[in-house]
Amino acid sequence: MKDPRRAFIFLLIIFCSSTNTVEYEIAISESYTNSEKIKNVDSKLVYTIQESSNEVTLQVQSFPQNPEEIESYSLVFDLKFREDYETDIDSLCIGPSWEGFGPGEVSINLEKNKNFTNSITGLINKKNSDGCNNYYYYLRFLTVNLQNGENILIGVATDYAKNYPDAPYVWLQNKNNQIEELGSTKIEKYSLNFELSR
């Protein structure tokens, strides 16, 4: 016979947390076929967000079409500013405090030896209410790190410093930090995003 307390706790965990999954296709535009490196761009990116009342876990996994030459993926997510939100409150949205990073920007690496998957947890401090009901994160930088030391920089947002491609462009950065444009994708600026509820 099952322990009724265990069953109650299990049901409580199920009803007090929610899981949301978002998938994005990343593919080079068909008009660009001049580089062998473009085959390392095409992939599927999956975010799985699990939320409870005081914690959120973000799991990210990439499914590359050609994983042989890829060592890892580097992703940087950023919290959207208050002026992008539909609210009358003037303070900033702070968001959860991510392990090792704090609130705001968070980085995650997807390594080949871990099946291109990784997760990070953020704690929500209910005592520090910022007046925001939702938090909007977008992917600011996406890098494909190749085994030969070169990097493919995929534009997913706008880089005002011009050290990274704006969406939808894709650059190859060699070991000497020289940059070559590989082409473009169908990614619209700030479109690779996810939302957290409070």
Protein Blocks (a to p, Z undefined) as FASTA:
>chain_A
ZZfklmmmmmmmmmmpccddddddddddfklckbfklmmmgccddddddddfkbccdddd
dddfblmlpmbdcdddddddfklpccfbfbdcebjadehkbghiddddddfkloopacdd
ddddfklcghiabdcdddfbdcdddfkopacdddfbdcfkopaccdfbdcdddfkopacd
fbdcfbdehkaccdddZZ
